[in-house]
């Protein structure tokens, strides 16, 4: 629980509104007993030009913050919090969330991505793995139904962006959850989403922050 609190404190930097320009927010905190910051995060925060950013949050805990892009290989992006917690995204789909306590250690979301990004509807399967308290991998399978949820406008740094909203309702033996994706019409990419990290923290809100170019 102490490790979880440390990770969440690093997220509680800003609200889920417009991301502030100064990435030094990554090196600050609202709490007097702030944890030491991960050296990888320190190096990222000092880099110029500023690395790509995400606004992220856990609505169920009223916590939000900024993550910076650490690596991108073969289309898989790794994003980093101030204290070293990470998420990975593949085509905007969450494939892991590590360092948040009981989080998602890996997943196969290829069927979901095909329908969400292709504009289709129907039933798919997805597979998640979680690290349990005995350091053992817990594998879980889900049936999911993807539906079109109409059109919506997402504001990215003050600019309204037209998107198609898609919903994914999933159920397994022990879990039920819903993911929502906002796919930009002009690019076919996910620019905002609410994606499940596991039963402990629930859904993570994820929103891209456009660069200055």
Buried (B, 14 or more C-beta within 10 A) or exposed (E): EEEBEBBBBBBBBBEBEBBBEEBEBBBEBEEEEBBEBBEBBEEBBEEEEBBBBBBBBBBEEEBBBBBBBBEEEEEEBBBBBBBBBBBBBBBBBBBBBBBBBBBBBBBBBBBBBBBBBEEEEEEBBBBBBBBEEEEEEBEBEBEBBBEEBEEBEBEBEEEEBEBBBBBBBBEBEEBEBBBBBBBBEEEEEBBBBBBBBBEBBBBBBBBBBBEEE
